């Protein structure tokens, strides 16, 4: 386990040494503050559009950080040939996968904490209310989603040729699931065979990332999701993360690293 | 012959300057975008109208706190319904829903777009999205305003933006001056709009209690309506009916019963329910009869 944590620490250090997070955070902060400064009909109490914009930017930023950071982990090690001394030490390929995953997941988690703290301060100062449980649920579910996404990107980075292609394909897949995931069954019913069966199969087999999008509850002050449902969603996310990591390990185990 | 690069540069600059002078007059007419009155108009051109519609829809999404059909959801039976925020300005909600945080008990009867869960994934997924039909209330209607402001900036010819925005500013947020300013802005952009004049008249009558200004504005609205083509008049009968019925009530309130009867007669010609208006005419006629001086023959 210590070896996994050592790898995790390296990945976290890499995130705070790189400028990605800082640039995205500053961009999010500037855009949110600019949006919040706009005066509509001299009404100071209008706040939901600021929450909406800020959460959208947080989602975009966190997805960019998670996907871009993860996509370059293994290809960068191969390109710099640091993967060989790493594996020459008594570190198994499974531990490399686990360490890389944990590092990326914890790093994005830390970034999320900073983003949500900023969000809570900005909206709390305008709204004078602090629905901590709703914020916590939204951040937790987003972090779980990022866990699945990181595992998916890690799997992709083993099979695809370059980090750029892995990142692009991952973005397309994640955004497609978020946008049409819950409607795929309805879309399938309108298609001719065999597309209907294919889409229905995809609907049942894909990870339903759209469940983890709780921004509407935060923006519209709609309370919180029952705890049991959150626990069930957490289990669902853990299972999917496990499946994807297992597939990544199976691929990496047989991977020829010299080519 | 060797030409210095500076000479070539100067020649090209002179040529560009001459062409610019020659073409400036013609180029002004090539695009309408540069003539737009605001920055958004210059940036988006005619595409801004699409964005304006999207922002207007966003106001309706906020009004429903995110409970809103997507392009994939079943919207059967809802296509011809006006948006709830528009319906509310006309004194009805389009369909009978509870407001606030209370769930609408009639959603299943009136065809909620979500319907019954299609499978276990759909059923479980509904725990993580807003699945209750509510409307904003208690001053929270203000949250729609940024989208309406943006919609008005992007498409100044969209009448509903002004009437809806002014309605909520005046009725729910009590910002009468802001509502009037918004309607005046709409009127500057759409000088022939009877709808904006009608809403402005309501503001003067219901919020400012200024019957004279309300009368003037509504009468102007009637004149603008009558100046429209017959096809346009047929299409916008509702606003004419609203104008003349309200004028009738106003004159009734002011004690000008003869004029009130004239307006109600005009409303009967376009109303789907003239019998109700006839009852009001009968009542006013009774008031009028009671006011008439009693003749000398009856005294003796």
Interface residues (C-beta under 8 A of the other chain):
Chain A: X38 X40 X41 X42 X43 X45 X46 X47 X48 X49 X141 X180 X182 X183 X185 X186 X187 X203 X204 X208 X210 X211 X212 X213 X214 X216 X217 X219 X220 X222 X225 X226 X229 X232 X233
Chain B: X62 X65 X66 X70 X72 X73 X118 X119 X121 X122 X124 X125 X127 X128 X129 X130 X139 X142 X143 X145 X146 X147 X149 X169 X173 X175 X178 X182
